[in-house]
Amino acid sequence: MTAELILRWLHVGGATVLLGTGAGIAFFMVMAHRTRDARLIAHVSGTVVLADWLFTASAVVLQPVTGYLLARTVGWPLSEGWIVWSLALYGMVGAFWLPVVWIQHRMHGLAKAAAASGEALPPAYFKWFRIWFACGFPAFAGVLAILWLMIARPVF
């Protein structure tokens, strides 16, 4: 197996992890949120926070490394238009993802406290959920756009 093939496999695998974990986290958080059950939301959001740190954070760190090494191995200059756009979108996705991780921690804490006290979810939880939900759309769209750029490699 060549270095190029290994790097392509690692890079595509990392992109798959980012897309799949993002979609899975969003789905499970929305489904738990719809129940309004603080205990269930506390459990699911705890799992979501863990998954984000284990899978998403790992892929976030490895993607630029494998991308750089792949570009260098193949001979793509980092000034190629599609690479520049991919990196810009990657930064934009990160700008939405970092607050989302913090918000997930907040929602988890609020749901856990509500579950422990037997009270309903506080209004702050619902405020944070709306912000979390709104941040997910541009981040997810950005990941999809990056995948398209990686596959199509359009000339700009």
Protein Blocks (a to p, Z undefined) as FASTA:
>chain_A
ZZklmmmmmmmmmmmmmmmmmmmmmmmmmmmmmnopaklmmmmmmmmmmmmmmmmmmmmm
mmmmmmmmmmmmnopafkbmklmmmmmmmmmmmmmmmmmmmmmmmmmmmmmmmmmnopac
dfklmmmmmmmmmmmmmmmmmmmmmmmmmmnopaZZ
